[in-house]
Amino acid sequence: MSKAIKQIGNSYVGLGNRQKLEDLLMHRHELAADLKMESGFDFRLPIGQIEEEIAAIEEGIARLLRRRD
């Protein structure tokens, strides 16, 4: 899903919509936190994927901020 998140993030950067990027970032942080609290299944793979998505979203926010400077 990281590719999809990158595309979504790129769209929000292109639109200059920092709020949507922040919302997306918060959602991914919540998902990661929820999975880290679960037990009974090995969630390392999905947590790793979510962390990659978080990095991609943070990169988008950084690009948006650089564009505004």
C-alpha positions in Angstrom: 0.0 0.0 0.0 3.0 2.3 0.3 2.8 3.1 -3.4 -0.9 4.1 -3.1 -0.1 6.3 0.0 2.8 7.9 -1.9 0.4 8.8 -4.8 -2.2 10.1 -2.4 0.4 12.1 -0.6 1.7 13.5 -3.9 -1.8 14.6 -4.8 -2.2 16.4 -1.4 1.2 18.0 -1.9 0.2 19.1 -5.4 -2.9 20.6 -4.0 -1.1 22.2 -1.1 -3.4 20.4 1.4 -1.3 20.1 4.5 -4.4 19.3 6.7 -5.2 16.2 4.7 -1.6 15.0 5.0 -1.7 15.6 8.7 -5.0 13.6 8.9 -3.5 10.8 6.9 -0.4 10.7 9.1 -2.5 10.7 12.3 -4.6 7.8 11.0 -1.5 5.7 10.2 0.0 6.4 13.7 -3.3 5.2 15.2 -3.3 2.1 13.1 0.3 1.3 14.1 -0.4 1.9 17.8 -3.5 -0.4 17.6 -1.6 -3.2 16.0 1.3 -2.9 18.5 -1.2 -3.5 21.3 -2.7 -6.6 19.7 -1.6 -10.1 20.6 -2.1 -13.5 19.2 -0.8 -12.8 15.8 2.5 -11.6 14.4 1.8 -8.1 13.2 5.4 -7.2 12.4 4.8 -7.1 8.6 1.8 -4.9 8.6 3.4 -2.6 11.2 6.5 -2.3 9.0 4.3 -1.4 6.1 2.5 1.2 8.0 5.8 2.7 9.2 6.9 2.9 5.6 3.6 4.8 4.8 4.3 7.1 7.8 7.7 7.9 6.4 6.2 8.6 2.9 3.6 10.9 4.4 6.2 12.7 6.5 8.3 13.2 3.3 5.3 14.7 1.6 4.7 17.1 4.5 8.4 18.1 4.4 8.2 18.8 0.6 5.1 20.9 1.1 6.8 22.9 3.8 9.9 23.4 1.6 7.6 24.6 -1.2 6.1 27.3 1.0 9.5 28.6 2.1 
